[in-house]
Amino acid sequence: MTDVHPAWLPPAALRAIGSRRVSVRGDGLLVRTVIAEVAQACGRYGGAVVSGGADLVLAVSTVDCGPEGFAVSRDGGVTTVAAADPAGLLYGLFHLARLGEAAFGAPHPPRVHRPGHARRMLDHWDNVAVHPVMGQVERGYSGGSLLWHDGALREDLGRVTGYARLLAACGINAVTVNNVNVHATEARLLTDRLGDVATLADVFRPYGIRVHLSVNFAAPRDDLGTADPLDPRVRAWWALATDAVYAAIPDFGGYVVKADSEGQPGPFAYGRTHADGANVLAAALAPHGGVVHWRAFVYDHRQDWRDRRTDRARAAHDHFVALDGRFLDNVVLQVKHGPVDFQPREPVSPLIAAVPATDVAVELQVTQEYTGQQRHVCYLAPMWSDVLRCARGMAVLDGLVGVSNAGDDPFWTGHPLAQANLYAFGRLAWAPDLDPVAILDEWIGLTFPAAPDELRETLHAVMDDSWRTYEAYTAPLGVGFMVRPGHHYGPDVDGYEYTPWGTYHFADRDGVGVDRTCATGTGFAGQYPPALARVYESVYDCPDELLLFFHHVPYGHILHDGGTVIQHIYDTHFAGADAVVAMRDRWARLPVSSVGPAFAARVSALLDEQVRSAAEWRDQINAYFFRKSGVRDAHGRRIP
Ligand code: GCW
């Protein structure tokens, strides 16, 4: 078998800890995990686990830093990590790994770290049985599933342990083990295959991670002939099924539900609301302390493209605002960060601001379905950081959810540099205010201990702006979905234009963009709080990067920088594709030894593909808009 890359936990990441005399105080499973980590590091680097005379103390104590929090201090030559619970101690340990030798420098008073979101969850879109269209992992670009293989739980779960450790080290505390599209085999995880879920829970538990399950809303139908949430028999069915789950997995996290969405069953079939639907599951989970993540991704995927009044962007808000206050306390509304679907640029979903009486978790897509499918370098932390700033300004978030990008690939994430997205997701879930450049720096420091400056600078040069570069050669000014239908890789400007999916750009010979204003369009802009609605409503105030998301404008429309829309399209597509060539050249100058031959070769090969693909995007987008508009490039560059 090919060696598995250690990602951000190579042995040397724990060198500073492992070369010291370390005392660990506390009881319980997670404290035992901390002791095992420390003992292993000490075995390697010459330190020792001691009960007295330590230079590092990790202790569960009465310190006031909240659930999962910890405080680090240094005094009299001793570094102390104090936590009020064992989970905090585990996070404190991995924090020390990030600090390295700096944790043993100058004395300082306690510095407290608390998680910014209580639940920091990764959703796996993994199927148990290989799906005829979507394969083992829906929208997975990293090989097969880490958890499932060809209809069954993997026999060797060693990599799942390694995965759990990586996730804990960046702050994740919840994992959903199967796809939100719950097919027949996967539906059995709730019933006769519950043992598989329990086995996974045993693997994740020592790293402080609770297991959640995606369930099919229609599950009771086989037994009862109905899944009507107001039918008392259905209620009893869910209560019984859920009791059995908790008998097998006492710390089970809860259910995730995609209902009435892209063909998944839901309460609409019975004339019931999504509050009725979510509450029947929530009532079953409540006695056990579990939660339902109910997805707000509900829209009409069979709309008529001729009808310009229907707007998919409006759907989540239209469906859920009236339900605010009607959900039980243990329902979390899981809202995609944008109103459409994980495009490289969208405004933040207005639903987040519109349900003050409901717990909300924001969902991000770590797997790069629409951002290069882990063949393109696209470091997403800058986008997520913008999203979180805006979303947290609108509401107190209960949690952050990411669709995992990991699989059984030796580098975990297909593209080795996509590891940084998984790491950054966890870090932003823990500390949403962290600077994306600083997060990347942490990832570099852990993944390549003692990284020479040249490697650090190269990785920043290639990755820091890679999301904006991706946006530049793909999605102009907030237009999305100009991708090949089905698999969503590569350009196809009109691929979705005359389809039922609700994702249009409306380009014609005069202009492009979707009129979502209240004055003349779909009214979507009016779903925002008034101050923001005013900005988006105005074609002059709307930020350029979202102009075509909110407005249909002529090609000659002048942007804030003084250029026209059409010239902006040409300029960004030329510049974006050039930037990818520069990324490849920069990478090629790096000595192979700094990352190892396999890592270097994988990245090089993928950068070649990114160069090819970016040129394809540039030429198709530019040719399309040149042919529509008839406007020549001001700089006379070749447009095919
Ligand atoms: O973006 C779309 C994907 C589907 C996915 C859906 C969702 C799991 O193309 O593959 O289904 O989103 O989020 O439910």
Boltz pocket constraint, residues with backbone or C-beta under 6 A from the ligand:
constraints:
  - pocket:
      binder: B
      contacts: [[A, 125], [A, 138], [A, 139], [A, 180], [A, 181], [A, 258], [A, 262], [A, 297], [A, 341], [A, 342], [A, 369]]
      max_distance: 6.0
